Amino acid sequence: MIELSQRELQKVRVIENTVAGYVTVRKAAELLQLSQRQVKRLKAKCRSGDAAWVKHGNTGTPPSWAIPAAVRERVVEFARTKYAGFNDTHLPEKLVGVERIPISRESVRRVLRGAGLRSPQKRRPKRYRARRERKPRFGAMVLGDASREIWLENRGPGLTLLGFQDDATSQVVAARFQLEYEDSIGYLRLLRQMV
């Protein structure tokens, strides 16, 4: 008895209907989201009564890039004994540098999670950030900022816009353009303008 996924079962039904002549190759290709050439290949492989043809040839074999079981066991052993308490970043560094086991950080993390080992590093709780209340009246606080842009849309030089904005009302109380980048002299000139 062969176990089939929903997608494989759909493929079997569509290809069998194509072999029987109920569905065209073009329609089968649309339904399965395959090329017509691939549908023809599947049609040639199809054998009535046996659905094994739908399984990929590599099904059940481990991938060539899989970490060997012996290496997995060594990684878990080191994590439990010699390098107990090392986090997911520091442990791979030791495995590569000291133990000469060429393995990536992500592979170590997967192996350890598969063995039920968690990283000893605790996640920091999110810091609570309360928004600052606006000042109660106009003039209590002024915020300054600058922006260097091509304000004249390539019809002139790049300019820096410096500005002060009132915190309570969001009203712009002073602003000026200058050729120079953001600097102290520009802010002092702006302060004079505002005063």
N, CA and C atoms as an extended XYZ file, in Angstrom:
585
Properties=species:S:1:pos:R:3:atomname:S:1:resname:S:1:resid:I:1 pbc="F F F"
N         0.852       -1.184        0.000 N   MET     1
C         0.000        0.000        0.000 CA  MET     1
C         0.892        1.239        0.000 C   MET     1
N         0.650        2.135       -0.924 N   ILE     2
C         1.440        3.355       -1.063 CA  ILE     2
C         0.644        4.525       -0.511 C   ILE     2
N         1.323        5.332        0.308 N   GLU     3
C         0.677        6.513        0.862 CA  GLU     3
C         0.917        7.676       -0.085 C   GLU     3
N        -0.147        8.366       -0.475 N   LEU     4
C        -0.043        9.488       -1.402 CA  LEU     4
C        -0.534       10.767       -0.760 C   LEU     4
N         0.125       11.854       -1.116 N   SER     5
C        -0.350       13.163       -0.668 CA  SER     5
C        -1.534       13.566       -1.535 C   SER     5
N        -2.214       14.630       -1.143 N   GLN     6
C        -3.372       15.116       -1.907 CA  GLN     6
C        -2.941       15.508       -3.321 C   GLN     6
N        -1.794       16.155       -3.430 N   ARG     7
C        -1.281       16.585       -4.741 CA  ARG     7
C        -0.967       15.374       -5.617 C   ARG     7
N        -0.331       14.348       -5.041 N   GLU     8
C         0.002       13.140       -5.797 CA  GLU     8
C        -1.260       12.401       -6.238 C   GLU     8
N        -2.252       12.361       -5.380 N   LEU     9
C        -3.518       11.701       -5.712 CA  LEU     9
C        -4.205       12.416       -6.880 C   LEU     9
N        -4.172       13.745       -6.841 N   GLN    10
C        -4.748       14.524       -7.940 CA  GLN    10
C        -3.995       14.226       -9.237 C   GLN    10
N        -2.662       14.138       -9.153 N   LYS    11
C        -1.841       13.858      -10.329 CA  LYS    11
C        -2.201       12.495      -10.922 C   LYS    11
N        -2.375       11.481      -10.060 N   VAL    12
C        -2.738       10.135      -10.527 CA  VAL    12
C        -4.065       10.181      -11.267 C   VAL    12
N        -5.059       10.830      -10.675 N   ARG    13
C        -6.396       10.872      -11.295 CA  ARG    13
C        -6.374       11.575      -12.645 C   ARG    13
N        -5.708       12.722      -12.706 N   VAL    14
C        -5.676       13.487      -13.955 CA  VAL    14
C        -4.931       12.712      -15.038 C   VAL    14
N        -3.786       12.123      -14.693 N   ILE    15
C        -3.005       11.385      -15.702 CA  ILE    15
C        -3.759       10.135      -16.157 C   ILE    15
N        -4.407        9.423      -15.237 N   GLU    16
C        -5.196        8.248      -15.637 CA  GLU    16
C        -6.338        8.648      -16.568 C   GLU    16
N        -6.968        9.790      -16.304 N   ASN    17
C        -8.026       10.280      -17.201 CA  ASN    17
C        -7.454       10.696      -18.551 C   ASN    17
N        -6.228       11.186      -18.553 N   THR    18
C        -5.581       11.559      -19.808 CA  THR    18
C        -5.268       10.302      -20.626 C   THR    18
N        -4.766        9.255      -19.960 N   VAL    19
C        -4.479        7.984      -20.638 CA  VAL    19
C        -5.763        7.394      -21.214 C   VAL    19
N        -6.846        7.490      -20.462 N   ALA    20
C        -8.135        6.941      -20.912 CA  ALA    20
C        -8.757        7.781      -22.026 C   ALA    20
N        -8.250        8.997      -22.250 N   GLY    21
C        -8.765        9.842      -23.325 CA  GLY    21
C        -9.852       10.796      -22.885 C   GLY    21
N       -10.136       10.894      -21.589 N   TYR    22
C       -11.182       11.800      -21.099 CA  TYR    22
C       -10.685       13.252      -20.993 C   TYR    22
N        -9.381       13.414      -20.832 N   VAL    23
C        -8.789       14.744      -20.653 CA  VAL    23
C        -7.646       14.890      -21.659 C   VAL    23
N        -7.547       16.053      -22.295 N   THR    24
C        -6.450       16.293      -23.240 CA  THR    24
C        -5.168       16.579      -22.477 C   THR    24
N        -4.049       16.432      -23.162 N   VAL    25
C        -2.744       16.706      -22.550 CA  VAL    25
C        -2.655       18.181      -22.148 C   VAL    25
N        -3.176       19.057      -22.998 N   ARG    26
C        -3.145       20.491      -22.703 CA  ARG    26
C        -3.937       20.806      -21.424 C   ARG    26
N        -5.138       20.223      -21.307 N   LYS    27
C        -5.985       20.457      -20.126 CA  LYS    27
C        -5.327       19.869      -18.875 C   LYS    27
N        -4.705       18.686      -19.005 N   ALA    28
C        -4.010       18.056      -17.873 CA  ALA    28
C        -2.849       18.930      -17.411 C   ALA    28
N        -2.131       19.510      -18.370 N   ALA    29
C        -1.010       20.399      -18.036 CA  ALA    29
C        -1.506       21.616      -17.263 C   ALA    29
N        -2.641       22.159      -17.675 N   GLU    30
C        -3.241       23.303      -16.962 CA  GLU    30
C        -3.637       22.912      -15.540 C   GLU    30
N        -4.334       21.776      -15.412 N   LEU    31
C        -4.822       21.340      -14.102 CA  LEU    31
C        -3.677       21.060      -13.122 C   LEU    31
N        -2.596       20.463      -13.632 N   LEU    32
C        -1.483       20.087      -12.753 CA  LEU    32
C        -0.407       21.168      -12.667 C   LEU    32
N        -0.569       22.231      -13.449 N   GLN    33
C         0.415       23.312      -13.513 CA  GLN    33
C         1.786       22.758      -13.900 C   GLN    33
N         1.801       21.947      -14.939 N   LEU    34
C         3.014       21.361      -15.493 CA  LEU    34
C         3.066       21.695      -16.977 C   LEU    34
N         4.207       21.402      -17.602 N   SER    35
C         4.294       21.577      -19.047 CA  SER    35
C         3.649       20.373      -19.728 C   SER    35
N         3.265       20.551      -20.993 N   GLN    36
C         2.672       19.450      -21.748 CA  GLN    36
C         3.692       18.321      -21.909 C   GLN    36
N         4.946       18.673      -22.036 N   ARG    37
C         6.003       17.674      -22.155 CA  ARG    37
C         6.073       16.792      -20.912 C   ARG    37
N         5.967       17.425      -19.743 N   GLN    38
C         6.014       16.670      -18.483 CA  GLN    38
C         4.781       15.759      -18.354 C   GLN    38
N         3.634       16.241      -18.797 N   VAL    39
C         2.412       15.426      -18.754 CA  VAL    39
C         2.588       14.198      -19.648 C   VAL    39
N         3.207       14.375      -20.814 N   LYS    40
C         3.452       13.236      -21.712 CA  LYS    40
C         4.386       12.219      -21.054 C   LYS    40
N         5.399       12.699      -20.329 N   ARG    41
C         6.310       11.791      -19.614 CA  ARG    41
C         5.550       10.998      -18.556 C   ARG    41
N         4.707       11.712      -17.791 N   LEU    42
C         3.922       11.037      -16.744 CA  LEU    42
C         2.957       10.031      -17.358 C   LEU    42
N         2.405       10.379      -18.509 N   LYS    43
C         1.478        9.481      -19.203 CA  LYS    43
C         2.188        8.185      -19.594 C   LYS    43
N         3.427        8.303      -20.037 N   ALA    44
C         4.209        7.126      -20.432 CA  ALA    44
C         4.557        6.261      -19.222 C   ALA    44
N         4.753        6.892      -18.046 N   LYS    45
C         5.095        6.145      -16.830 CA  LYS    45
C         3.876        5.497      -16.183 C   LYS    45
N         2.686        6.024      -16.475 N   CYS    46
C         1.456        5.587      -15.805 CA  CYS    46
C         1.147        4.125      -16.096 C   CYS    46
N         0.924        3.374      -15.023 N   ARG    47
C         0.514        1.976      -15.146 CA  ARG    47
C        -0.804        1.819      -14.397 C   ARG    47
N        -1.753        1.254      -15.014 N   SER    48
C        -3.081        1.103      -14.422 CA  SER    48
C        -3.014        0.215      -13.183 C   SER    48
N        -3.651        0.647      -12.114 N   GLY    49
C        -3.751       -0.139      -10.886 CA  GLY    49
C        -2.590        0.056       -9.929 C   GLY    49
N        -1.480        0.642      -10.385 N   ASP    50
C        -0.322        0.846       -9.521 CA  ASP    50
C         0.023        2.332       -9.544 C   ASP    50
N         0.026        2.965       -8.391 N   ALA    51
C         0.274        4.408       -8.330 CA  ALA    51
C         1.707        4.727       -7.928 C   ALA    51
N         2.598        3.737       -7.907 N   ALA    52
C         3.987        3.972       -7.496 CA  ALA    52
C         4.714        4.904       -8.455 C   ALA    52
N         4.273        4.981       -9.710 N   TRP    53
C         4.920        5.817      -10.705 CA  TRP    53
C         4.887        7.299      -10.349 C   TRP    53
N         3.920        7.688       -9.525 N   VAL    54
C         3.770        9.102       -9.192 CA  VAL    54
C         4.818        9.570       -8.176 C   VAL    54
N         5.376        8.653       -7.407 N   LYS    55
C         6.384        9.001       -6.408 CA  LYS    55
C         7.692        9.373       -7.088 C   LYS    55
N         8.376       10.352       -6.545 N   HIS    56
C         9.673       10.770       -7.065 CA  HIS    56
C        10.706        9.683       -6.776 C   HIS    56
N        11.689        9.545       -7.642 N   GLY    57
C        12.697        8.500       -7.499 CA  GLY    57
C        13.537        8.621       -6.238 C   GLY    57
N        13.671        9.821       -5.706 N   ASN    58
C        14.482       10.023       -4.497 CA  ASN    58
C        13.678        9.909       -3.210 C   ASN    58
N        12.404        9.620       -3.304 N   THR    59
C        11.564        9.533       -2.116 CA  THR    59
C        12.095        8.467       -1.169 C   THR    59
N        12.276        8.819        0.068 N   GLY    60
C        12.737        7.879        1.084 CA  GLY    60
C        14.241        7.858        1.274 C   GLY    60
N        15.009        8.469        0.361 N   THR    61
C        16.460        8.517        0.538 CA  THR    61
C        16.843        9.846        1.167 C   THR    61
N        17.805        9.838        2.085 N   PRO    62
C        18.211       11.099        2.709 CA  PRO    62
C        18.912       11.995        1.696 C   PRO    62
N        18.774       13.300        1.820 N   PRO    63
C        19.428       14.205        0.876 CA  PRO    63
C        20.946       14.131        1.023 C   PRO    63
N        21.648       14.436       -0.067 N   SER    64
C        23.108       14.338       -0.061 CA  SER    64
C        23.738       15.355        0.887 C   SER    64
N        23.044       16.446        1.161 N   TRP    65
C        23.591       17.495        2.025 CA  TRP    65
C        23.219       17.291        3.493 C   TRP    65
N        22.503       16.215        3.817 N   ALA    66
C        22.061       15.982        5.196 CA  ALA    66
C        23.272       15.752        6.106 C   ALA    66
N        23.161       16.191        7.350 N   ILE    67
C        24.231       16.005        8.330 CA  ILE    67
C        24.209       14.544        8.775 C   ILE    67
N        25.346       13.854        8.683 N   PRO    68
C        25.379       12.449        9.090 CA  PRO    68
C        24.977       12.273       10.558 C   PRO    68
N        24.380       11.125       10.870 N   ALA    69
C        23.899       10.857       12.226 CA  ALA    69
C        25.036       10.923       13.242 C   ALA    69
N        26.230       10.475       12.873 N   ALA    70
C        27.371       10.497       13.800 CA  ALA    70
C        27.735       11.927       14.176 C   ALA    70
N        27.698       12.834       13.211 N   VAL    71
C        28.012       14.243       13.478 CA  VAL    71
C        26.928       14.851       14.359 C   VAL    71
N        25.667       14.526       14.092 N   ARG    72
C        24.556       15.025       14.917 CA  ARG    72
C        24.747       14.598       16.372 C   ARG    72
N        25.089       13.324       16.560 N   GLU    73
C        25.282       12.803       17.926 CA  GLU    73
C        26.434       13.506       18.617 C   GLU    73
N        27.533       13.759       17.885 N   ARG    74
C        28.675       14.458       18.488 CA  ARG    74
C        28.307       15.879       18.893 C   ARG    74
N        27.532       16.566       18.032 N   VAL    75
C        27.116       17.943       18.339 CA  VAL    75
C        26.268       17.964       19.604 C   VAL    75
N        25.300       17.065       19.704 N   VAL    76
C        24.432       16.998       20.884 CA  VAL    76
C        25.257       16.650       22.121 C   VAL    76
N        26.215       15.717       21.979 N   GLU    77
C        27.065       15.321       23.108 CA  GLU    77
C        27.896       16.505       23.609 C   GLU    77
N        28.507       17.235       22.680 N   PHE    78
C        29.292       18.413       23.075 CA  PHE    78
C        28.405       19.461       23.740 C   PHE    78
N        27.179       19.656       23.227 N   ALA    79
C        26.265       20.649       23.797 CA  ALA    79
C        25.839       20.266       25.206 C   ALA    79
N        25.788       18.977       25.494 N   ARG    80
C        25.364       18.527       26.827 CA  ARG    80
C        26.519       18.461       27.815 C   ARG    80
N        27.752       18.281       27.339 N   THR    81
C        28.880       18.066       28.258 CA  THR    81
C        29.875       19.218       28.205 C   THR    81
N        30.846       19.117       27.320 N   LYS    82
C        31.972       20.056       27.275 CA  LYS    82
C        31.539       21.511       27.069 C   LYS    82
N        30.552       21.726       26.211 N   TYR    83
C        30.122       23.092       25.896 CA  TYR    83
C        28.720       23.388       26.432 C   TYR    83
N        28.373       22.791       27.536 N   ALA    84
C        27.064       23.048       28.152 CA  ALA    84
C        26.971       24.527       28.521 C   ALA    84
N        25.856       25.140       28.193 N   GLY    85
C        25.658       26.558       28.521 CA  GLY    85
C        26.041       27.496       27.395 C   GLY    85
N        26.646       26.974       26.317 N   PHE    86
C        26.996       27.830       25.191 CA  PHE    86
C        25.738       28.117       24.380 C   PHE    86
N        25.639       29.347       23.861 N   ASN    87
C        24.449       29.696       23.079 CA  ASN    87
C        24.605       29.239       21.621 C   ASN    87
N        23.589       29.494       20.822 N   ASP    88
C        23.550       29.000       19.441 CA  ASP    88
C        24.591       29.659       18.534 C   ASP    88
N        25.181       30.744       18.944 N   THR    89
C        26.210       31.399       18.131 CA  THR    89
C        27.600       30.950       18.568 C   THR    89
N        27.821       30.869       19.850 N   HIS    90
C        29.139       30.531       20.377 CA  HIS    90
C        29.476       29.054       20.172 C   HIS    90
N        28.496       28.166       20.299 N   LEU    91
C        28.738       26.726       20.147 CA  LEU    91
C        29.281       26.371       18.761 C   LEU    91
N        28.683       26.837       17.651 N   PRO    92
C        29.251       26.506       16.336 CA  PRO    92
C        30.682       27.019       16.162 C   PRO    92
N        30.992       28.178       16.759 N   GLU    93
C        32.359       28.700       16.671 CA  GLU    93
C        33.342       27.720       17.307 C   GLU    93
N        32.987       27.162       18.457 N   LYS    94
C        33.854       26.197       19.135 CA  LYS    94
C        33.922       24.880       18.363 C   LYS    94
N        32.794       24.451       17.816 N   LEU    95
C        32.781       23.196       17.063 CA  LEU    95
C        33.674       23.283       15.836 C   LEU    95
N        33.666       24.416       15.157 N   VAL    96
C        34.495       24.583       13.960 CA  VAL    96
C        35.953       24.814       14.337 C   VAL    96
N        36.181       25.728       15.290 N   GLY    97
C        37.550       26.122       15.636 CA  GLY    97
C        38.318       25.098       16.456 C   GLY    97
N        37.692       24.526       17.480 N   VAL    98
C        38.379       23.626       18.400 CA  VAL    98
C        38.183       22.159       18.008 C   VAL    98
N        36.956       21.765       17.743 N   GLU    99
C        36.640       20.356       17.492 CA  GLU    99
C        36.772       19.957       16.028 C   GLU    99
N        36.978       20.944       15.126 N   ARG   100
C        37.134       20.683       13.694 CA  ARG   100
C        35.920       19.980       13.081 C   ARG   100
N        34.730       20.390       13.515 N   ILE   101
C        33.485       19.875       12.931 CA  ILE   101
C        32.923       21.001       12.063 C   ILE   101
N        33.001       20.884       10.733 N   PRO   102
C        32.507       21.962        9.866 CA  PRO   102
C        30.983       21.965        9.819 C   PRO   102
N        30.377       22.869       10.569 N   ILE   103
C        28.915       22.920       10.653 CA  ILE   103
C        28.491       24.369       10.859 C   ILE   103
N        27.398       24.752       10.231 N   SER   104
C        26.934       26.139       10.309 CA  SER   104
C        26.121       26.366       11.579 C   SER   104
N        25.926       27.637       11.884 N   ARG   105
C        25.143       28.020       13.061 CA  ARG   105
C        23.715       27.491       12.968 C   ARG   105
N        23.105       27.647       11.789 N   GLU   106
C        21.715       27.221       11.613 CA  GLU   106
C        21.592       25.704       11.721 C   GLU   106
N        22.582       24.971       11.208 N   SER   107
C        22.546       23.507       11.316 CA  SER   107
C        22.660       23.077       12.770 C   SER   107
N        23.524       23.735       13.541 N   VAL   108
C        23.656       23.426       14.973 CA  VAL   108
C        22.332       23.700       15.673 C   VAL   108
N        21.708       24.810       15.336 N   ARG   109
C        20.430       25.159       15.967 CA  ARG   109
C        19.376       24.083       15.661 C   ARG   109
N        19.301       23.633       14.397 N   ARG   110
C        18.331       22.600       14.022 CA  ARG   110
C        18.600       21.284       14.750 C   ARG   110
N        19.880       20.903       14.840 N   VAL   111
C        20.240       19.642       15.509 CA  VAL   111
C        19.864       19.701       16.985 C   VAL   111
N        20.186       20.823       17.628 N   LEU   112
C        19.897       20.947       19.066 CA  LEU   112
C        18.397       20.996       19.338 C   LEU   112
N        17.636       21.705       18.505 N   ARG   113
C        16.191       21.761       18.722 CA  ARG   113
C        15.567       20.386       18.482 C   ARG   113
N        16.103       19.638       17.504 N   GLY   114
C        15.619       18.292       17.238 CA  GLY   114
C        15.873       17.355       18.402 C   GLY   114
N        16.949       17.625       19.155 N   ALA   115
C        17.284       16.804       20.322 CA  ALA   115
C        16.608       17.335       21.588 C   ALA   115
N        15.834       18.402       21.467 N   GLY   116
C        15.122       18.952       22.626 CA  GLY   116
C        15.957       19.891       23.475 C   GLY   116
N        17.090       20.383       22.947 N   LEU   117
C        17.940       21.315       23.693 CA  LEU   117
C        17.652       22.741       23.238 C   LEU   117
N        17.429       23.604       24.197 N   ARG   118
C        17.169       25.012       23.900 CA  ARG   118
C        18.423       25.830       24.135 C   ARG   118
N        18.486       27.005       23.563 N   SER   119
C        19.606       27.904       23.799 CA  SER   119
C        19.500       28.449       25.219 C   SER   119
N        20.614       28.460       25.963 N   PRO   120
C        20.541       28.972       27.331 CA  PRO   120
C        20.353       30.481       27.384 C   PRO   120
N        20.582       31.145       26.259 N   GLN   121
C        20.459       32.600       26.231 CA  GLN   121
C        18.994       32.993       26.335 C   GLN   121
N        18.674       33.786       27.312 N   LYS   122
C        17.296       34.250       27.500 CA  LYS   122
C        17.054       35.450       26.597 C   LYS   122
N        15.882       35.497       26.067 N   ARG   123
C        15.523       36.665       25.259 CA  ARG   123
C        15.217       37.832       26.188 C   ARG   123
N        15.722       38.966       25.807 N   ARG   124
C        15.455       40.152       26.614 CA  ARG   124
C        13.999       40.559       26.426 C   ARG   124
N        13.339       40.931       27.506 N   PRO   125
C        11.959       41.395       27.335 CA  PRO   125
C        11.951       42.732       26.599 C   PRO   125
N        10.894       42.972       25.864 N   LYS   126
C        10.776       44.237       25.154 CA  LYS   126
C        10.703       45.363       26.162 C   LYS   126
N        11.471       46.419       25.871 N   ARG   127
C        11.431       47.566       26.778 CA  ARG   127
C        10.144       48.337       26.549 C   ARG   127
N         9.553       48.750       27.647 N   TYR   128
C         8.337       49.536       27.543 CA  TYR   128
C         8.723       50.960       27.169 C   TYR   128
N         8.143       51.439       26.106 N   ARG   129
C         8.432       52.808       25.676 CA  ARG   129
C         7.130       53.595       25.660 C   ARG   129
N         6.999       54.461       26.598 N   ALA   130
C         5.800       55.301       26.654 CA  ALA   130
C         6.023       56.526       25.780 C   ALA   130
N         5.028       56.905       25.046 N   ARG   131
C         5.136       58.127       24.252 CA  ARG   131
C         5.131       59.325       25.183 C   ARG   131
N         5.985       60.261       24.842 N   ARG   132
C         6.075       61.470       25.646 CA  ARG   132
C         4.833       62.327       25.417 C   ARG   132
N         4.294       62.845       26.474 N   GLU   133
C         3.141       63.754       26.365 CA  GLU   133
C         3.602       65.073       25.764 C   GLU   133
N         2.770       65.639       24.907 N   ARG   134
C         3.100       66.947       24.343 CA  ARG   134
C         3.052       68.016       25.436 C   ARG   134
N         3.813       69.052       25.224 N   LYS   135
C         3.815       70.157       26.188 CA  LYS   135
C         2.440       70.834       26.184 C   LYS   135
N         2.032       71.372       27.331 N   PRO   136
C         0.667       71.888       27.452 CA  PRO   136
C         0.396       73.195       26.704 C   PRO   136
N         1.455       74.009       26.433 N   ARG   137
C         1.160       75.289       25.778 CA  ARG   137
C         2.227       75.658       24.761 C   ARG   137
N         1.836       76.549       23.863 N   PHE   138
C         2.709       77.009       22.796 CA  PHE   138
C         3.980       77.630       23.369 C   PHE   138
N         5.135       77.270       22.791 N   GLY   139
C         6.408       77.870       23.190 CA  GLY   139
C         7.123       77.146       24.306 C   GLY   139
N         6.514       76.151       24.931 N   ALA   140
C         7.165       75.452       26.042 CA  ALA   140
C         8.326       74.588       25.540 C   ALA   140
N         8.203       74.058       24.325 N   MET   141
C         9.289       73.281       23.738 CA  MET   141
C         9.249       73.433       22.231 C   MET   141
N        10.439       73.601       21.649 N   VAL   142
C        10.566       73.716       20.204 CA  VAL   142
C        11.506       72.608       19.746 C   VAL   142
N        11.106       71.904       18.695 N   LEU   143
C        11.909       70.819       18.146 CA  LEU   143
C        12.555       71.274       16.849 C   LEU   143
N        13.840       70.941       16.667 N   GLY   144
C        14.557       71.347       15.463 CA  GLY   144
C        15.013       70.150       14.659 C   GLY   144
N        15.042       70.331       13.332 N   ASP   145
C        15.527       69.271       12.456 CA  ASP   145
C        15.946       69.894       11.135 C   ASP   145
N        16.701       69.118       10.344 N   ALA   146
C        17.164       69.598        9.042 CA  ALA   146
C        17.058       68.467        8.030 C   ALA   146
N        16.954       68.857        6.752 N   SER   147
C        16.849       67.871        5.683 CA  SER   147
C        17.574       68.394        4.453 C   SER   147
N        18.542       67.607        3.954 N   ARG   148
C        19.292       67.965        2.740 CA  ARG   148
C        18.639       67.278        1.557 C   ARG   148
N        18.114       68.041        0.613 N   GLU   149
C        17.417       67.497       -0.552 CA  GLU   149
C        17.716       68.362       -1.771 C   GLU   149
N        17.290       67.878       -2.920 N   ILE   150
C        17.353       68.688       -4.142 CA  ILE   150
C        15.986       69.351       -4.264 C   ILE   150
N        15.795       70.402       -3.484 N   TRP   151
C        14.494       71.056       -3.355 CA  TRP   151
C        14.074       71.744       -4.651 C   TRP   151
N        15.025       72.166       -5.467 N   LEU   152
C        14.699       72.916       -6.685 CA  LEU   152
C        14.556       72.014       -7.905 C   LEU   152
N        14.476       70.713       -7.702 N   GLU   153
C        14.248       69.733       -8.767 CA  GLU   153
C        15.231       69.903       -9.917 C   GLU   153
N        16.528       69.884       -9.625 N   ASN   154
C        17.628       69.995      -10.593 CA  ASN   154
C        17.650       71.321      -11.347 C   ASN   154
N        16.956       72.342      -10.820 N   ARG   155
C        17.020       73.678      -11.420 CA  ARG   155
C        17.950       74.568      -10.627 C   ARG   155
N        18.638       73.978       -9.663 N   GLY   156
C        19.561       74.738       -8.825 CA  GLY   156
C        20.335       73.785       -7.937 C   GLY   156
N        21.129       74.323       -7.029 N   PRO   157
C        21.956       73.474       -6.177 CA  PRO   157
C        21.124       72.758       -5.107 C   PRO   157
N        21.735       71.741       -4.488 N   GLY   158
C        21.096       71.072       -3.353 CA  GLY   158
C        21.072       72.009       -2.162 C   GLY   158
N        19.985       72.015       -1.442 N   LEU   159
C        19.818       72.914       -0.304 CA  LEU   159
C        19.477       72.123        0.947 C   LEU   159
N        19.805       72.724        2.087 N   THR   160
C        19.438       72.142        3.371 CA  THR   160
C        18.326       72.997        3.965 C   THR   160
N        17.227       72.350        4.332 N   LEU   161
C        16.121       73.042        4.989 CA  LEU   161
C        16.239       72.794        6.477 C   LEU   161
N        16.382       73.884        7.252 N   LEU   162
C        16.406       73.795        8.707 CA  LEU   162
C        15.090       74.345        9.224 C   LEU   162
N        14.553       73.729       10.269 N   GLY   163
C        13.275       74.205       10.781 CA  GLY   163
C        13.084       73.935       12.254 C   GLY   163
N        12.287       74.803       12.902 N   PHE   164
C        11.864       74.619       14.285 CA  PHE   164
C        10.356       74.462       14.284 C   PHE   164
N         9.862       73.512       15.086 N   GLN   165
C         8.432       73.237       15.161 CA  GLN   165
C         8.019       73.248       16.625 C   GLN   165
N         6.905       73.887       16.919 N   ASP   166
C         6.397       73.921       18.284 CA  ASP   166
C         5.833       72.560       18.662 C   ASP   166
N         6.160       72.091       19.875 N   ASP   167
C         5.728       70.769       20.314 CA  ASP   167
C         4.227       70.711       20.598 C   ASP   167
N         3.677       71.748       21.184 N   ALA   168
C         2.274       71.724       21.599 CA  ALA   168
C         1.317       71.792       20.415 C   ALA   168
N         1.642       72.599       19.405 N   THR   169
C         0.698       72.844       18.315 CA  THR   169
C         1.151       72.283       16.963 C   THR   169
N         2.383       71.803       16.855 N   SER   170
C         2.991       71.329       15.603 CA  SER   170
C         3.133       72.454       14.579 C   SER   170
N         3.069       73.683       15.022 N   GLN   171
C         3.210       74.829       14.134 CA  GLN   171
C         4.693       75.071       13.847 C   GLN   171
N         5.047       75.339       12.581 N   VAL   172
C         6.423       75.661       12.219 CA  VAL   172
C         6.661       77.110       12.633 C   VAL   172
N         7.587       77.313       13.558 N   VAL   173
C         7.825       78.670       14.070 CA  VAL   173
C         8.965       79.367       13.349 C   VAL   173
N         9.860       78.590       12.716 N   ALA   174
C        10.932       79.193       11.928 CA  ALA   174
C        11.469       78.138       10.975 C   ALA   174
N        11.866       78.616        9.766 N   ALA   175
C        12.453       77.711        8.782 CA  ALA   175
C        13.294       78.520        7.826 C   ALA   175
N        14.366       77.903        7.324 N   ARG   176
C        15.219       78.591        6.352 CA  ARG   176
C        15.975       77.570        5.522 C   ARG   176
N        16.318       77.976        4.288 N   PHE   177
C        17.170       77.179        3.412 CA  PHE   177
C        18.584       77.717        3.506 C   PHE   177
N        19.569       76.820        3.320 N   GLN   178
C        20.958       77.253        3.215 CA  GLN   178
C        21.695       76.325        2.263 C   GLN   178
N        22.755       76.848        1.642 N   LEU   179
C        23.554       76.049        0.725 CA  LEU   179
C        24.397       75.014        1.466 C   LEU   179
N        24.885       75.368        2.648 N   GLU   180
C        25.740       74.483        3.419 CA  GLU   180
C        24.927       73.328        3.993 C   GLU   180
N        25.629       72.288        4.410 N   TYR   181
C        24.971       71.183        5.091 CA  TYR   181
C        24.540       71.633        6.482 C   TYR   181
N        23.815       70.786        7.192 N   GLU   182
C        23.346       71.078        8.545 CA  GLU   182
C        24.546       71.421        9.428 C   GLU   182
N        24.490       72.611       10.058 N   ASP   183
C        25.601       73.024       10.926 CA  ASP   183
C        25.104       73.939       12.041 C   ASP   183
N        25.989       74.213       12.999 N   SER   184
C        25.627       75.049       14.168 CA  SER   184
C        25.282       76.463       13.758 C   SER   184
N        26.033       77.021       12.819 N   ILE   185
C        25.782       78.401       12.392 CA  ILE   185
C        24.379       78.518       11.806 C   ILE   185
N        23.969       77.529       11.035 N   GLY   186
C        22.616       77.547       10.465 CA  GLY   186
C        21.557       77.519       11.555 C   GLY   186
N        21.763       76.710       12.588 N   TYR   187
C        20.791       76.648       13.685 CA  TYR   187
C        20.786       77.953       14.484 C   TYR   187
N        21.941       78.590       14.661 N   LEU   188
C        21.987       79.869       15.386 CA  LEU   188
C        21.259       80.958       14.607 C   LEU   188
N        21.443       80.969       13.299 N   ARG   189
C        20.709       81.942       12.449 CA  ARG   189
C        19.204       81.694       12.550 C   ARG   189
N        18.813       80.414       12.555 N   LEU   190
C        17.404       80.050       12.678 CA  LEU   190
C        16.851       80.456       14.039 C   LEU   190
N        17.670       80.298       15.076 N   LEU   191
C        17.256       80.709       16.426 CA  LEU   191
C        17.014       82.202       16.472 C   LEU   191
N        17.900       82.979       15.845 N   ARG   192
C        17.718       84.435       15.781 CA  ARG   192
C        16.405       84.768       15.070 C   ARG   192
N        16.140       84.081       13.954 N   GLN   193
C        14.891       84.290       13.194 CA  GLN   193
C        13.674       83.995       14.074 C   GLN   193
N        13.743       82.896       14.853 N   MET   194
C        12.615       82.527       15.690 CA  MET   194
C        12.402       83.538       16.820 C   MET   194
N        13.493       83.994       17.442 N   VAL   195
C        13.394       84.940       18.569 CA  VAL   195
C        12.879       86.278       18.061 C   VAL   195
